[in-house]
Amino acid sequence: MSRPVARLLVVLLGVLTSLAVAGPAAAHVGGEAAGSDFDARVVSVTPHVPGLTVRVLQFGDELELVNDTGTEVVVPGYSDEPYLRIGPDGVWRNANSPATYVNLDRYAQVDLPDNAVRGAEPDWVQVSTQPHYVWHDHRTHWMSEDVLPPAVAADPGSAHTVFGWTVPLVHGDTEVEVAGVLTWSPPPAPWLVWPVHLALVLVALAAGLLARTPRPLGALLLVGAAAAVWHAATTPEPPVSISSHAGAVVSALLPALTAALVASLGFRAARRGRGAMTGLLAVVLGWLMLVQGLPDVDVLWSANVLTDGPQAAARVAVGLLLALGVGFVAGGIAAVRRFREVAPHDGAVPERPVPVG
């Protein structure tokens, strides 16, 4: 086995190992969307209760409540019936609350069991031993599937406040109100963004298919690696019940750092004029970038992005992962076929790669 092939096998093994040990990392822990035109946020929690935090997840699809106060919090359902109890001994859910069942479907299209009626005696079932919980709440998102809010339908080119929302809580004997707002923003114009993505694909393809040397392709590999590392480093904070923020970032960084290693080896090979090896590493990097970028593809046509960094930078990073990823796979294959590396004689300087075909 030649030394270049052996090195490539080591790289591939590293890629597979990192993907095997890396958990669900990206912006949509649990497989949810990474982009949306809607966005919900908490405006205030009144009165302020130290140790009690409420956060909106998935653009308004879920609420997360963390109760570190030592006093139980009761979350009422939609008919003011007791729905959740979140306290030091964990989380208890009322099996007789209609909210227990309508919250299972985003648009509340469910049949209620006979026991789920307003005024029924609570039947508490423990669902967690931790003082925090994430649940779907219909008060925080738009409830009409495939129908835009009237203001949005009338003027889809402008940003709109869809409605303000409130979720009541009871902390001990104190009534608490979580107030928030749901907004809608226009998505990026397709005629503006898609030509850019296509151009990136063509640039990467041309670097492998047309360039006289592998150096342009090698330089582009570094751009792709930078996008992968940025995308991983800005992984948003996941629900407390799933994992820690640090754990999510570390999990995301494993494949990203592997991508950086592959890009570094490819850039080094390009500097040395080893076109076929540069092409092989471009194929590996392109595949790895697509693995990272495809789960977040909805970012490309959405106004809002789940990220801990600037939203514009997150959208650019995903665009680079996908466009350059496709270009690297195709351009890398082309480079492998075009460049013929001549083995050096004893003590001789390696010849420059010779494009063939």
Summary of the structure (lengths in Angstrom):
residues: 357
radius of gyration: 26.0
end to end distance: 25.7
largest distance: 90.4
contacts: 1207
relative contact order: 0.16
helix: 44%
strand: 21%
